[in-house]
Amino acid sequence: MFRPLINNKLLWMILFFFLLSGCDKLAFLIGEAPYKYSFSYMGAVEDGSYVRAEITLGFSDQEGVLESHRQRERMRYAMDLIIRPYTSRQMDDKGKRMRKIAKRVADNILTTPVRSITITDFEVVYREGTAPTQEELDSQRQSIFPRTFHGE
C-alpha cells in the first residue's frame, strides 16, 4: 500500500516539474517535435502536371527552424530537381514519395537533424489528358494476392 503511493507522488512531481518548466520539454519526451517549420511546395513533374503539398518539418530546437527558414529556397530548388523526372502517376501515392523526397532534401541541405516530417494537403493536379481513367484506377485497386494468407 505504501509503495504505490510513493510511485504516484513521484510521477505527479515529475509531471508538475514539466508543467512548470514548459510544455516543450514534455512534448519532446512524448516524442513530438516541439519546434516546427511549415512551407508550401508546388512543382512541375515530367508530363506537365503539378504536385502541391504542405510540408512541416519538426525539430528539437529553435536553430532548426531558423536554418530551415534561411535555406527555404535551396530546399525548394532541390525538390524541383528531384521531382521533375517523375510522372504524375508515379507521384500520386498519397504523399509517400513526397515525404521521402522531403527527408532526402532536408538531410542533405540542413545541418540540424529533422525529427519529423509531415505532408498535408497533398494533391496532384493532372494536366489535361494525363489523368488516369476509371478502369486504370480500378485495376490498381485490385490485388493479385489475397489480403490474408492461411497456411496449410
N, C-alpha and C positions, 0 to 999 in steps of 0.2 A: 504494500500500500504506500509506503513511504518513497520507494524508488521511482514509480511512475510520476509522482507529484513533482519530484526534483527535475525529472526529464521534461515535464511540461513547462515548469518555470524556466528552465534553461532555454527551451525553444521559444517561449514568449519573450525572454530577454533578448535573444538574438534577433527576432523579428522586430522588436521595439528599437534596437540599435539601428537596423537598416532603415526603419521608418524615419528615425531622426537624421540619419546621415544622407538620406535622399533615396528616391526610388530607382535612380540609375544603377546603383550597386545591386539592388535586389533584382532588377530586370536582368542585369548581367549574370547573376548567379543562376537565374531560372533558365538562361540560355538565349534570351532575346537581346539583340544588339541595341544598346541604349542610344547610339548616335546614328542617324540615318541621313542619307542624301538621295534625293529623287530627281530624276530628269526624264524628259520625254524624248523618244527617239522615233524618227521616221526616215526610212531609207529605201532606195530602189533595189530591186533584185534583177536578175538577168533578163527575164521576159517582159520587163517594163512595169510590172506590178509594184506595189508598195507594201512595206511592213511598218506597222505602228505599234509602239509599246511604251508603257510607263515603267521605268526601271528604278528600283530602290536598292541602294547599297547600304548595308549595315556595318558599322564599325564599333570597336570597343573604346575608342577615344575620339576627341574632337578633332585631332590632327587629320584623321582620315577624311572627315567631311570637308575640311579646308583644302586638302590636297585634291579631292575629287572636284571641288568647285574650280580650282585652278587648272586642272587637266581635262575639263569637260570637253573642250573642242578636240583635243587629241583623241579622247576616247570615242567620240562620235565619228571622227575620221577613220580610226582603226576599225570600228564596227562597220562602216561603209565598205571598207576594203574586204572585210571577211564575208559580209553578206552578199555582195554584188554577184559572185559566181553562182549562187544558189537560185533555184527557180521558186516560183510562188508556191507550187505544190510541195516542194521539199520543206519550205518554211512553215507550212500550215500544219503544225503539230502541237497546237495549244501552248506554244511558247517554250517547249523543252529545248529546242535547238538554240533559241534566242538566249535562254538562261546560260547555256554552255558558252555561247559566244561572249556574253557579258562577263562571265567568270574569267575566260581567257584574256579578254582585253584588260580587265581590272588587275589581274595578276601580272601582266606584262608592263602596264603603264604606271600603276600606283605602287609606291613603296610600302604603304600601310596595308597590312593584311585585311581582306574583306571577310567579315564573319558570316554575312548572309546576303543573298541576292533574291529579290522578289520581282517577278514580272507580272504586272497587272495591265488591264485594258489592252491585251494583245489582239491584234487584228491584221489580217492580210487583205489588202484592197486589190482585188484582181483587175487587171486591165481587160478591156472588152475582148472576149474570145479566148481567154486563158483560164476562165473559171472551170472547175471540174463539173461534169454533167451528173445528173442524179444517179445514173447507172454506175458511174465510176465511184461515187460516194457509197452506194450500196455494196459494191464488190469489195471496197476497202474494209467495210464493217464486218463482212463475213470472214470467218477464220477457217483455215483448213484443218486446224487442230481443235479437238473438243476442249471446253473450258475446264472440265475436271478429268482427271486420269484415275481410273480404277485398276490397280494392278491385279493380275491374275496369278 
